[in-house]
Amino acid sequence: MTAPTAESAAQSQADLLSVDADFLWHPWSPSRVSAETTVVVAGDGCEVQDVDGRRFLDAKSSGLNATLGYGCRPVIDAISAQLRQLMTYDMGEGSNVPAIRLAERIAGLTGPHLTRTFFCNSGSEALETGIRIARFYQAVLGFPERTVVVSLDNAYHGSTMAAAACSATSSPVADDVAPSGFVTVRRPGRAGAESIEGPEGIEDLREFLSANGTRTAAVLVEPVQGRGGYVMPDACLREIREMCDQQGILLILDEVMTGFGRTGRMFAYEHAGVQPDILATSKGLSAGYMSLAAVTTTTRVFDVFDRNKDKAGFVHGHTHSGHAAACAAGLAVIDFIETQGVLSNVRARGEQLLDALEPVRSMPGVRDLRGRGLLVAVELDRARRAARVKDHMRGSGILVRRTGRSIVLAPPLIITASQTDRIAQALVAAASAAASEAP
Ligand SMILES: Cc1ncc(COP(=O)(O)O)c(C=O)c1O
């Protein structure tokens, strides 16, 4: 792990947090910093180090984006080489080599149907782009009334206008500031049937589409919901695909969190054997080394725009679309996943983690254990108990994510067997300690 710089070492975590509290507006809340906030200065493999020199095993991969861990040399070298040669070149007027190569490489993984990639900078932008593509697509085809985008409850699709309108929120004013045309229906498995076999649980979506299919542009689904780690049953995903096909509705899959290996396949849709019309990816594409997201569509969707250029085309883009150094990172990440056995590691470590966590299932205060690949959740009976589990984990030197009453584990995909054991043992101990505390 690289030693902290002289400037960072000279300041304590407490000093930095007091400056942070005065000047930084953190995502999600204006008042999020606490004495427990970790100011990270260095990382190596699956570990990070804070300003005061404490080391933590990062079982949440930063924001689930550090999929190849910290200090991954091939990715760093690819970015530096690209930066030295050409940091980027505008994709509106021109093109650049890493963007061309990365789009081709993604098509090699998602083809033969998903062939056309639009680059942007974040998961939210990818969903925003996907939603606009779906609405433009329907309008260009002569169905301007098809504007509704249906998402599932408990979803998270991002923070831009449309992406946020498709996401569950705890803000009481969220509906007041949301754009129109976004509908949320119940997600499968909510009644406790978290089976990943049966198609039960999509009645609400079916009902909505049978009444409103002709005004619906797209259905938007996360194959595994990051919030709480709910796995979309494979049979449900297949049913949703069929419903969309029957009614001319586009299926957008949000693989911002699951894409590029998180579930043990390159894309989570592979488990169900169905493909979307629009695929959004981001976190695992650049593994946290650069800001990059991709929206990959079918040839059919792209051709509708291409054939109808006279109808204004797709008026959408970003200055940093296809940033050359970010795309160079993406190429190096895919190389690493393919050559270093990352997907088989995810499958082995994911199974190991679920097996080793099995004892928590029967503990008082624990409601469920579920997951796919290296996206695993332990659901407690209350958010407060989950918060205590998270604190116990931090005390054991392991950082985890909490969403509501669930602890979500999503370590880097390169995690070792012994690190996996360490996470599981600490979580069993933390859940056991939290079980004996008052709810
Ligand atoms: C499934 C999913 N979609 C979209 C987003 C938004 O991505 P970003 O934070 O890069 O805007 C996230 C972020 O956590 C996510 O998990």
The ligand as an SDF file (V2000), in Angstrom:
LIG
                    3D

 16 16  0  0  0  0  0  0  0  0999 V2000
  -28.2740   -0.1850  -10.0650 C   0  0  0  0  0  0  0  0  0  0  0  0
  -27.7630    1.2260  -10.1120 C   0  0  0  0  0  0  0  0  0  0  0  0
  -28.1850    2.0430  -11.0880 N   0  0  0  0  0  0  0  0  0  0  0  0
  -27.7480    3.3120  -11.1880 C   0  0  0  0  0  0  0  0  0  0  0  0
  -26.8720    3.8300  -10.2650 C   0  0  0  0  0  0  0  0  0  0  0  0
  -26.4140    5.2490  -10.3890 C   0  0  0  0  0  0  0  0  0  0  0  0
  -25.0620    5.2770  -10.7210 O   0  0  0  0  0  0  0  0  0  0  0  0
  -24.1680    6.5590  -10.4010 P   0  0  0  0  0  0  0  0  0  0  0  0
  -24.0590    6.6500   -8.9200 O   0  0  0  0  0  0  0  0  0  0  0  0
  -22.8600    6.2620  -11.0740 O   0  0  0  0  0  0  0  0  0  0  0  0
  -24.8410    7.7330  -10.9970 O   0  0  0  0  0  0  0  0  0  0  0  0
  -26.4080    3.0170   -9.2280 C   0  0  0  0  0  0  0  0  0  0  0  0
  -25.4900    3.5520   -8.2150 C   0  0  0  0  0  0  0  0  0  0  0  0
  -25.3080    3.0210   -7.1550 O   0  0  0  0  0  0  0  0  0  0  0  0
  -26.8750    1.6840   -9.1460 C   0  0  0  0  0  0  0  0  0  0  0  0
  -26.4750    0.8640   -8.1840 O   0  0  0  0  0  0  0  0  0  0  0  0
  1  2  1  0
  2  3  1  0
  2 15  2  0
  3  4  2  0
  4  5  1  0
  5  6  1  0
  5 12  2  0
  6  7  1  0
  7  8  1  0
  8  9  2  0
  8 10  1  0
  8 11  1  0
 12 13  1  0
 12 15  1  0
 13 14  2  0
 15 16  1  0
M  END
$$$$
